[in-house]
Amino acid sequence: MTEQEYTTVQKDEMAAKQVWFITGAGRGMGTDIAKAALAAGHAVVATGRSPEKVVQAVGESENLLAVKLDVTDASAAEAAVQAAVERFGRIDVLVNNAGNFYAGFFEEITPEDFRAQIETTMFGPMNVTRAALPVMRAQRSGLVVTISSTAGIVGGEFLSAYAASKFGVEGWAESLAPEVAPFGIRTMIVEPGFFRTELLTPESTRYAEPTIYDYAERTRQTVAAWQSMDGQQGGDPAKLADALIKLAELDEPPLRFAAGADAVGVFATRAKALQGQADAHRGLSSSLAHDDA
Ligand SMILES: NC(=O)c1ccc[n+]([C@@H]2O[C@H](COP(=O)([O-])OP(=O)(O)OC[C@H]3O[C@@H](n4cnc5c(N)ncnc54)[C@H](OP(=O)(O)O)[C@@H]3O)[C@@H](O)[C@H]2O)c1
């Protein structure tokens, strides 16, 4: 091997090995993403509210650093990013994955629970990204992946808190994209359909207490329907994790990725619905300018 070939191989190897920083890695999708990144030869900073649980779930590796991080705690996010940089020197891929599900009819979700949803799945990604961006800017490279949901593009009954947080996080991530693109930083929003994780277990889902008689029967039916879906979801989180590894290798990762055939269907339905809504009152919509404009 000539010196030039040797240098090229070394450069390729360096380019191929990334440092991943993942939130909520102690169970569910986060564990699968951490495992897939390690299997691909990357270094992984796997974070969670319990670092012991993270190591147990992901498995020991010299390429793994487990760090305590509750995403609702901005100073803990800064400390976790610092620990990542001290150990691996950089952060190439941040995966905002941690999440939970506050389900229920809007009138029955307490304001405290509604806020708790937003704290975790909207402000959580912002806390961690705010901590990681200075590192990525200094590198002039990086990818911020935010696991949203199809509930980030379509709302629905029982989903007001969850969808509000996911719509919010999408608006934020989409707006962030052009702000940081000049520094070589990309953003990718991932909208999973139904994946078989622990999201619908009592550890992650909190149903609103039934308090209003008018909703009682629909609450009973809707809770039963959601509970019956637990363990039956079609999506395989290990396959999604592998897909994310591939997408992170692209020079131009997509701004949005529909994760799962069901998600592709939701995208199509949403696009059609928006077009229909724009067309439905096109004349009235288009008649709102000042007369002299
Ligand atoms: N599974 C699906 O069908 C689906 C569909 C669309 C979107 N998603 C999204 O995918 C992401 C991952 O969810 P999942 O399906 O893997 O659910 P999961 O199996 O319930 O895992 C949720 C993970 O988030 C962590 N977490 C929750 N609150 C946290 C906090 N404040 N700080 C740090 N970690 C926290 C949990 O850690 P603890 O063990 O400490 O609780 C756990 O590791 C979420 O953003 C979710 O909204 C999932």
The ligand as an ORCA input file, in Angstrom:
! r2SCAN-3c Opt
* xyz 0 1
  N     -43.098      3.235     19.340
  C     -43.842      3.924     18.483
  O     -44.777      3.390     17.878
  C     -43.551      5.363     18.206
  C     -44.276      5.999     17.196
  C     -44.025      7.313     16.910
  C     -43.056      7.984     17.631
  N     -42.360      7.352     18.627
  C     -41.364      8.123     19.348
  O     -40.184      7.359     19.463
  C     -39.423      7.805     20.568
  C     -38.962      6.610     21.380
  O     -40.090      5.991     21.956
  P     -40.199      4.419     22.130
  O     -41.260      3.956     21.223
  O     -38.874      3.786     22.071
  O     -40.819      4.358     23.611
  P     -40.347      3.586     24.914
  O     -40.039      2.177     24.595
  O     -41.419      3.862     25.904
  O     -39.003      4.316     25.349
  C     -39.043      5.636     25.778
  C     -37.650      6.027     26.229
  O     -37.646      7.428     26.543
  C     -37.071      7.586     27.809
  N     -37.537      8.784     28.501
  C     -38.793      9.173     28.798
  N     -38.785     10.350     29.418
  C     -37.495     10.725     29.516
  C     -36.816     11.865     30.035
  N     -37.490     12.871     30.627
  N     -35.472     11.930     29.951
  C     -34.780     10.932     29.358
  N     -35.343      9.833     28.867
  C     -36.689      9.738     28.943
  C     -37.419      6.307     28.573
  O     -36.547      6.174     29.653
  P     -36.986      5.613     31.107
  O     -36.702      4.156     31.070
  O     -36.130      6.377     32.059
  O     -38.453      5.909     31.277
  C     -37.198      5.286     27.484
  O     -35.848      4.977     27.347
  C     -40.334      8.762     21.348
  O     -39.975     10.095     21.058
  C     -41.711      8.460     20.795
  O     -42.585      9.563     20.893
  C     -42.592      6.056     18.930
*
